[in-house]
């Protein structure tokens, strides 16, 4: 427990210091770059660079603050684990990898943090060591490796320019096709890390990790690394790449919202919610609003971390059951946890004057003002409505109705350590949106919209809430008992069959070829004429010779008697 407290308070103190330092840097428009030359080969130097500006310091402070609360929360959540110190060290390595990625303007040092995140996330996903965890960990690691390949190609390409400090080349990336190629590779790497279509299937699978890890991963570390990297490359995309990214991210946002509306696993619903918000960040980033994407990234990190913490308390109390159909009436037994849960969900929906409202409402109003086609406008507002729908459905299942778990239970808000970790964040979930809007947006956005479009967000929120409430009361008996409805619900609930495409779709042919090779070569003619069969023939032959040798006199007498009998018959 002592190691938990040491890291918790260390991270908290550094977080407070980094936050006030970032405010100072923001006000004075100041930044620091440290460069330490590690190696120089043929005028191409490998330099360890550290960039401290308001953006890196502010994000670092958020990561450290959430990490400190998660470690404090883990003291009780993982208290029965015999290897809790190993778990805490893995979490610390995870956070340090993320910090290295945040403060690096250099592709080599970013790669260290990037690969550190991938490696440690694999160790954390397989922490519980069962078949499901191993499969999820392998899917997570291999999907992220695809992005790492693009990253390595990008590093190799930049050898042509004499430096791996990408901040020198941001303007050049707009015009040069070579730099456009590099920006495309960085976009591909960010798509795998931030789980955009078609690499989305690993994100719900990573829910096999312990809940404190999910809280950290889905709020401010692993999945946001790709978005943060693209925010850092804010000027470095040409129009073709930005259009492609807008289409893919808007589709991801819609797909995740639809999938969460059919899901019954508590952690997977929140994971798909994260995927939907990542699509929102990537899409606003592809329209050039990198500052707004960063703003939503920070506000989202707070309420998503707390949402996972609340889910962890419920799962912990219900004997590790994650199915929301077993829950119900939780407000009667866990009032404080349920209050925090509802506040976080309302912040996710964009309820006015909570932290999620300030960024999300601004995003939707800027989309309404931008020169975009009808597809983007419609899918944005439908996805927002789906967010509210699956949130109200989740709240209805968990909080209201009858308690559907075992009658013999001891569920209460008595886990003080976990509650203290959660109460540390709830204040920021309520007020950090307005605070960041005062600090980050020095000049207010001028939003000029007709009344109908201005009220569109509010109407979509209310309609989505009503839809979620109605859907939560559905049972399959409301529909014709046909195979078609079952197939469609499975299709939408499984993220448009993406997990099957990512696993069976990829490994069917290699495994099939391996089976054919095994039967035709390993157990085929080469096996028949090979060592094993030859050994069998020689063994059986030697056994026959041994038999003859042992019984030679008897055989001689038998043969002689047979010869005499045959001779008598002939005569």
N, C-alpha and C positions, 0 to 999 in steps of 0.2 A: 504493500500500500504506500510505503514511503516514496518509492520511485515514481508512482502515479502523481503524488502531490508535488514532488520536485519538478517534474516536467510540466504539470498543470500551471503552477505559479510562475515558472520561468517563461512559458509561452505567453501567459497573461500579461506579465510585466513588459516583455518585448513588444507585444501587440499594442499596448497603450502608448509606449514610446514611439513606435512606428506610425501610429495614427496621428499623434500631434506633430511629429516630424513631417509627415505628408502634408498636413495643413499648412505648416510653415513654408514648405517647398512650393505649394500651390499658390499661396499668397504672393510670395516673392518671385515666382516663375524661375525656379532654380533647380538644377539637376547636377548630379555628380557621376562621373565615369572613372572607375579604377581599372587599370590594365596591368596585368602581370604576364610578361612573356615567358612561356614555358619552353618553347622549342622553335628554332628557325631553320627551315630547309629551303634552299634556293629562292630566297626573297619571299617565301611564303611562311609567315610566322604563326605559330599556334599560341594564341593569347588568351589568358583567362580574364574575361571582362566582367565587371559588375556595374550595372546601371541603377543608380538610385534617383528616381524622380517621384513626383507625387503619385503617379499611377501605380508603380511597382510597390511603393511603400504602403499605399492605401490597401491594395489587394493583399499584401503580406500581412498587414495588421488584421484583416478579416480572417484570413486563413489561420493565423496563430490564435486568434480569439476563439474561433469555432473549435479548433483542435484542443485548446485548453479545456473548454467545456465538455468536449467528447471524452477526453481522458479522465476527467473528474467523474463523468457519468459512467465510464467503463469500470470504475473501481467497484461498483456494486453489481453492474450488469454481468461482468465477467468475473465476479468475486469467487465463484465456485470453481473456476478454471485453475488447474494445477500449474499451468504455464502462463499465468497472467503477465509475468515480467517479459516473457518472449513476445506476447501480444503487444504490450506497450512499446517495446523496442521497434517492432515492425511498424506500428503507427507513427512513431517518431521518425523513422527512416522515410516513411511515406511523405510526411510533412516537410522534411528537409529536402527531399527530391523536388517537391512542388516549389519550395522557396528558391531553390537553385534555378528552376525554370523561369520563375517570375523575374528575378533580378539579373538575368543574363541577356545582353544584347548580341551575343555571339553564338553562332550555330553549334559550335563544338560543345560549349558548356551547357547550352540548352539540351543537346542530345543526352548529356549525362543525367540531367533531371528528367527528361522525357523517358529514357530507358529505365531509370530508377523507378519512376511511377509504374511502368509496365511490369517490371520484375516483382516489386513489392506487392503490387495489386494481385498478381498471381498467387503469391504466398498467402495473402489475406483471404482471397476467395476460396482457396482449398484448405482453410484453417480447420474446418470441422472434419475433414478427411473422410468423406464418403463418396460413393460413385457420382452422385449428383454434383457435389462440389468439384470433383476432379474434371468432370465434363465441362462444367461452367468455367472453371479456371483455364482449361485448355482453349475453349472458345474465345475467352477474353484475351488471352495472351496472343493467340495466333491472329486474331482480327487486328489487334494493335500492331503486330509485327508488319502487317501490310503497310501501315502508315510509316513505320520506322524505315522501311525500304525506301520510300519516297524521300524521307528526311536524309538518309545517307546519300542518295543520288543528288539531292540538293547541295549537300556539303561538297561532294566530288565536283559538281558543276561550278561551285564558287571558287575552286582553286584557280580558275581562269582569271579571276579578278584581284587576286593578291590579298584578300582579307575575308574572314568569315563574319565580320561585323555587318549584319544585314542592315543596320540603321543608316549606313552610308549609301545604300542603293535603293531606298524606298521610292524616290522620285523616278529613278531610271526604270523601275519595274512597269511603269505605265506605258512606256513607249517601245522599248526593245523587246523583240520576240523572244530573245534568250532569257531575259529577266521575266517575261511573261510565262515561259516554261517553268522557271524556278517558282514563281508564284503559284502556278498550277500544282506543282508537286507539294508545296506547303499546304495548299487547300486540300489536297488528297489526304495528307497526314492529319490535318485538323478534322476532316470528315470521319476518319476511322476513330480518332480519340474521342470526338464528341458524338459518336454513334449516329451519324446521319444515314439516311437510306443510301445504299443497301447494306450498311454495316451496323444496323440498329439492334440486331438480335442479341449481341453480347451484353447489353446494358441491363435488361431484366434478368438475364441468366446470372449476372454478378451479384444478385440478391442472395446467393448461397453464402456470402460472407456474413460474419456477425453484424448485428444491427448498428453498433457504434461505427464500424467501418463503412457501412452503407451511408450513415449520416455524414461522414466526412467526405466520402467519394462523390456523393451526389450533390453536395452543396458547393464545395469550393476547391476541390483538388482535381481528381483524375478527369472527369468528364468536361470540366471547364477549361482544361489545359489547351484544347484545340481552339476554343473561342478566344481565350486570352492571347494565344499566338497570333490569330488573325487580327485581333484588336491592335496588337503591336505592329503588324504589317498594314496599318490602317490606310496608307496611301498606295499600297503596292498591288492593286488589282486592276486589270483592264476590264472593259465593259462586258466582254464575252464571259469571262470567269464570274463576274458579279451576277450576271443574268442566270447563269447555270446554278450558282449557289442559291440564288433566290428561289428558283423553282424547286430544287431538291429540299431545301430547309422548310419551305412552306408545306411540301408534301409530307415531310417528317412530322411536322407539327400536327397536321390533320390526322395522320395515321396513328400517332401516339394517343391523341385524344379519343379517337374511336376505339382503340384497343383497350384503354383504361375503362371505358364504359361497359365492357363485357367481362372484365377480369374480376376474380373473387379473392385473389391473394393480396393481403393488405400491403405488403412491401412492394409487390409488383405494380400495384396501382400507383403508389407514390413514385416508383422508378419510371413508369410511363409518363407520369406528370413531369418529371425532370426532363425526359426526352422531348416532351412538347415545348417546355420552356427553352431548351437548347435550340430547338428549331426556330423559336421566336427570336432568340438572340442572333442566330446566324442569319436570319432573313433581314433583320433590321441592319445588321452589319453589311449585308450585301447591297443595301440601299445607300450606304455611305455614312450611316449614323453610328460610327464606332464609339463615340462618347455615350450615346444613349444605350448601346449594347453593354458597355462597361457598367453603366448605372444599374441596368436591370440585373446584370450578373451579380452585383454586390447585394442588392435587396433580396434577390432570389436565394442567395447563399444562406441568409439568416433564417428565413421561414422554412426552407427545405430541410436544413439541419435539424431544426426543432420538430418538424413534422415526423422525421424518422425517429427522433428520440421518443416522442409520444407513442409512435407505433411500437417501439422497442419495449416500453413499459407495459403496454397492453399484451404483447406477445409473451413477455416474461411472466406476467401475472397469469396468463391463460395456459401455462404449461407448454409453451412453444407452439401454440396453435396460431396459424396465420390466416385462416379462412374467415372472411368477414361474416359469413352466414352463421358461424357459431357465436358471434358477438351479438350485441343488442342490449339496450338498457344499461350501458356502461356508465352513464352519467350518475346513476344511483349509487354505484360502488366506488367509482374513481372520479369524483366531481372536478378536482383540480386539474388532473391530466386531461379530462375531456374539455374543460374551458380552454386550456392552452391549445389543444388539438383544433378546436373550432376557430380560435383566433388565427392560427396559422393557415387553416383552410380558407378563411375569409380573405386573408392577405394574398393567398395564391389566386383567388378569384378576382382580386382587384376591387374589393369593397372600399368605398371612399374613406380616405384619411388613414388607412393602414399602409404599411411600407410598400406592398406590392402595387397599390393603386397608383402611386406617383409615377413609377416607371411604365407600367403597363398601359395606363390611360394615355400617357404622352406618346407611346409607341403607336397606339391605334389612331390617335388623332393625326399624327404625322403621316401615317399610311393613308388616311382619308385625304390629306392635303397633297400627297405626292402624285406625280404623273404616272399612274400604274394602270394596268388593264383590269378588267372586271374579275378575272380569275383570282388574282392576288387579293383583291379587296374582299371578295366573297369568302375565300378560304381562310383569310385572317379572322373574319368575324365568326364564321362557323366554328373554327378551332377555339376561339375564345368562349363561345357558347358551350362547346363540348367540355372545356376545362371546368366550367361552372357545373355542368351536368354530372360529370363523374365525381366531382367534389361533393355535391349535395347527395348523390347516391351513396357515397362512402359514409358521409356523416349520418345519413338516415339508417344505414345498416348497423353502424357501430354504436350510436348513441341512443336512438329511440327504440321503441318496441320492447319485446321481451328478451330476457337473457337466455341464450340458447345453448350454453355450455353445461358442463356437469353441475349438478346441484351442490355437491360437496366441494366447496372452494373457500379460499381465504384471500379475496381480492380487495385491495384497498390502496389508498394513496400513501401507505406507510413507508415506501422506499425513499427516505429523505435525501440520500446522496444523489439519486437520479433526479429527483425533483429540484434540488439545488442547481444541478447542472442545467436543467431546463429553464428554471426561473432566471438564470443568468442571461439568457438570450431573449426572453419574451419582451422585455422593455424595448430592445432594439428592433424587434419585429414590428412593434407598434409605431415607434417614432423615427427609425433610421431613414426611412424614405424621404420624409420632409427635411431632415437634417442634411442628407446628401444632396437634395435638390438645391438647398441654400448654398452649399459649399461648392458643388461641381458646376452648376449652371449659373454662371455669374450674370449672363444676359438672358432674361426669360425668353422662351420660344413664343413667337407670335402665332397664335392659332386662330385662323379665321374660317369658320365653317357655318353652313346653314343649320338651322335648328334641328332638322331631322337627322343630319349626319352627326351633329354634336351629341344628340341623345341616343345615337345608334349603339354605342358601347353599353350604356345603361340598360337599353331594351334587350340587347343580346344577353346580358348578365341575368336579368330577370327571367327571360325565356329559357335560358339554359338551366337555371335553378328549378323552374317548374318542370322541365323535361326530366331532369335528374330525379326529382321526387316521384314523378309518375313512373319512370322506368324502374325505380327501386321497389315499387309495389307489384311489378309484373311477376307472373309465374308462367311456366311454359304452357300451362293449360289455357292461357288467354289466346294462344295461337293455334292454328291447325296443327295437329300432331303429324307433321310431315318431315321428311328427311331434309327438305330444302332449308327450312328454318334452322335446323340443327347445324347443317353444313355452313350456312352463312354466319351463324353466331361463332362457330369454331374458327372460321376464316378471319373474321374481324377480331376476335379475341386473341388470335395467335399472330397478330401484327402482319396480316396478309401473308401468312405462311412463311414469313422470313426466317424464323428459327430452323424450319425444315430445309429450306433452300441453303442456309449457311452451314448446315451439318450434313444431312443425308444428300443434299444436292451436290455438295462438293466432294464428299468422300465415297459416294456410291461406286463410281467407276474405278478409282484406285483399289478399293477393297474387293470389288468384283474381279478385277484383273489379278489381284493377289491370290484369290481363291482358285481361279483357273490355273495360275502358275503352280500353285501348291499341288493341285490334283494331277496336272499334266506333266510336271517336271519332278517335283519332290516325291510324289507318289506314283509317277508314271514310269516310262521306259528307263529313265536314268536311275530310278530307284530299283527297278527290277534287275537291271544289269550292273548296278552299282555295288558298293561295299556291303550293304546289309544283306542283299540276296546272295552274293558270292560267299559271304560268311556263313549263311544258312546252308548253302549247298555243300561247302567244304565240311561243315560240322556234321551234316547228315551222312556225307561220304565217309568221314573218319569214324563215325559211330558204326557204320556198316563194316568197315575194315576191322574195327576192334572186335565186333561180334564174330566175324569170321576167324580172327586170330585166336579168340578165347575158345571157340568150339570147333577147331580144325579137325581134331581126331574123330569127334562124333560125326562131323560132316563127311569125313573120309569113309567111315564105316557105312553110313547111309548111302553114299554114292556107290561103294563097292557092292552092297547088297542089291541096289537097283540094277547095277550092271549084270550081276549074276542072274537075277530074276529075268531080265530081258533076254539074256543068252539062253536060258532054259526054254523060254517061249519060242525063240527062233529055232532051236534044235527040235 
